């Protein structure tokens, strides 16, 4: 039985199976934290993140990781002496210019949190509502936006939801009570409570945490989803009560013309006079054109209502087929539920009711419902209406403008009162190699395109953004070489591409091409972008743990207990030591070494 439990795949799959049983409460979860294999998987999953080389308040990083560190960690969990370190608080800039607090946990705490996260995901993933898209396997911003595009068709109003300071205001007692509905394990709950109460250190001063989840913590996203799953389920039931009618009634004006047209068709079928038939055919065609100017459904039908809801993390959007008064009532009900059940506050100023023909903002996109009389011919040559009532996703031109200005890739000039975007050289990049400058620009262009690739206007806005970035890149190279754009284009042009050729560390010629792949609109199915992939519970060949357990120092060859040496990145590693050359040759940021070799390496750090 112990061998079966030591297999992470079976442990987590068993939890997934039990999660499907209605009303099932999980017991003896804490003992899974005594399983070394679970920590091996956790280590394998998170070791590639560069943040692991940033020390927490205990001064430790992922560097010098060893089996002994994991064993010591498990021992402290067994006797419950394990106490998470307070997170080191730093601040990162927000889009609005303000600063967002971020907590940096110690690496041991990250390992424990990852094991806890895997257990919680196995329990809750199948329990979450389909309307939740943030930080879930096979879900992303794009799936949330795609869901809106498919499900919000015909919406008359949007409610843009904003929860005031959500991550900082999660009530610990409410969260624990929600967890206890499905988890009957005092020690496991006590461990989560320890993480919530661990506090943080800012300017060498310890601060208690009385509410909220640790921002930057690995378990924070899933705890947030567990908390707001109550809201998701409330919205699901609320929509069932709100929805009314099976089908919208036909627009009376449309119906009157339709009835007249049908009457003329009957006359046409009975008429044999050629001239009279021509008149009737002309009248029927005119009526069809008139009908196409009118909506088929009755927008004022009070017996037909619909509510659709989508959430990503703490942002949500509601689409309503109904009146503005309905939306005001919905907003009031949501505010009441948030306050009474979740002890959260819905921002009065930022929770907006927006006409669906105007633009609502969600996840960096502008969203609106198109009202259009555009027509297209079908396969039979008949003219049909299209787009009317469809949801459109737009990337705001202002987003491209702000990004280009923030990256110093563009200056704005006024010519005859008109704003002109002017590509600029980025002088701070001129110290980089030519191929690295190209790589930097490609990364930034692709980053913009990948996120906004499902926008209906990405071809236009992306083309503008990409054009400015490409000219900025060529100007930067011209700046570096004290040259001109024309000369740089002539120097690196190969056909329609801008190509930099260089020699890699092995003396082989490589080339780097400046982005020239266009900005075609994609659908969500075109690529598998998601927040994170589902848990993979197997260890790949030549995994970190296998190399540690192998017991052979990769530097000197001695058979002894090993320590894993980590570096943040290979691109800045100099081939000035034997171990650096070995890591560069293998293309790995890790090296399993003995204690003696590790001491030597640390003396050079």
Steps between C-alpha positions, in 0.01 A plus 500: 500500500786737586658444156173590331469818706855600413405525132389864449299417189286246686465721807373798304286296262331339801425846638355601160272196498371566852440867414222388263301352790239749616545602863827307541738641765870423471689360796867421570629740237787619718680166480560563128750763610720221639540360148843584356374427148248784530782741579707365212215580261456843659872571464495386136202726424626825648880487466513683162351824635764772530340634819633193682844663495365795701559436872208515743521631856702193599769593245467168313428435133456190286878485466662212693176302497544142623310189603606579857319837487180324393538234771555769764192687376284186517627427853384846616160438339464166676554642847317823403793723591496632143428872499489697172736794488349846461511609137741772391284785371603684184304728270447475126346773279136479392361629171349804671837608636435376852698223667373147569632316810650159430619243753810286436477173699805294592570206268408234760164674541454499121556124496243438773254738335537322166419163661198657674396662172511167315281341770250788495486498119426126498215558747344815355573515127207279403280687748557849361244664268564525125459879530832529689808538277786634712802285596343171396617216273407561135351840595633848434409860424436384143252230602317756715479744209399226257223394739372860506505512122294181473261537795431875516347525151206742498581651842353847560703592809831415663578510871875541552579348840778631723569360848679757714846375604396136463829317569573719804150471645427125487358421842700218660211362704271490194770329293567239768128428538473451120796259504352307792186430298705255289806430718475322835866504598600723791874487427460586131272794583742609771784505244301726266420725793875523571561626146221756535640627832870487404523878457757694302818698551528851360800726571621243754173534693271198555129556425212271591244399235143504628330467163585418139710231339876537452544675164784324323423177683448187290175408676346849478331457158328173586393628843351805323312271259370287788380818673326644194357164394224583749428811294512300175239258634288788627509658152406168340189474719426870463502467120254210518260716704554807280456332161148518365334371184614242247515730201484872440173612342508616139532874448144626423622730221697214344198269539262743325725530194556124500125436497450749213784335308348155546165636377669639188670163443162327502370754247809444288438124495143557380576778250555409132528849348870564421498875574315457829742226600795737441339762726437242774858366478635855533280564805610172663868587446450848644334350807789259547739797492277681751495195730880485493508850650307381807602264782317169491461477876311744717766683704229628736362154580472499880422128499846412372811550715846347510806534722848372410806516725876447458774542762877517475667517845339803671367659179159403365263609226126448480296522181130577539208479261255716690455857616737737674274473805570125497872576502467738794316229694766240408779733614325560833452125554866427422615770741280357775625143443864610498461687829290246687645169381860572397575818702620673184412838358387560145648828382212742438705721269664227293208256474348655190178443310582551132276498195615204291541720192756703693831343601540308826855432616604149602849346517652780293246464217209721400181297460179608331201353320484595135184650356550484127295483186791345307388235255663207328387267226451136591575197281162545325581861411247640748595795718500436876583720795818430693673613821185647654516421873843335480759579766812677376837500676721801436852588606491872581739709293585672828649172629744485208579869550573460871716192448710662229552811714581293810766308305646826364454361149294795385463877528185695418516804277228748414477585130224743398314412818519128424677244720781319317668190645873513438729199557796572729834334568528335842847608598511284813503189276803600294740325738339166410608276213314543172335157525391573858343830392300313235401237758383772741279666238360166380409408858318830554315487167394138550395572858263774383372293208447180699286672759288706260495247214128421544395865466288578195723797418838341574603516135477881498627579850759222495627619164546851638668373817725262307592764244613748766694228684680384185601853406612558860713185483673612179551848647654344812745300288579814299563682829729217613702511175489878465322442169163568335183292466550476124852360541390255770212373285738452207754327725264243653231460234443152357200510269219651705660402831735686732755236603794517742753218462739412784719224643381309807717367787577187298626699202196418286329765288151591613254760384232705671216648294311813607130413542326492163217251546204737484213552743229263385209468739497167680235298676557339839531159333795621289734459796510346844569812708381446855594620848655167588477146380335233716710320756750257349584247762785318328869579511663539157814314411820653645288707740656708774408247765642207301825691466508567875418140584761375252765600752770576241646851503465644149817702550753265663327159463511407872217281631367693800180682608441788260389864504330666201673820389266745325562817298240759403570496126755359254518804272697699759723210601868541410710200397767590754473193727477128441146476639377797296644350182335166581159667556533699178598189305200304632264798472385450859456748783565222754796288602490213753823518701654361816548710814869558423430627148208708630731669751736583214216641288365710787843650560482649149142632533 
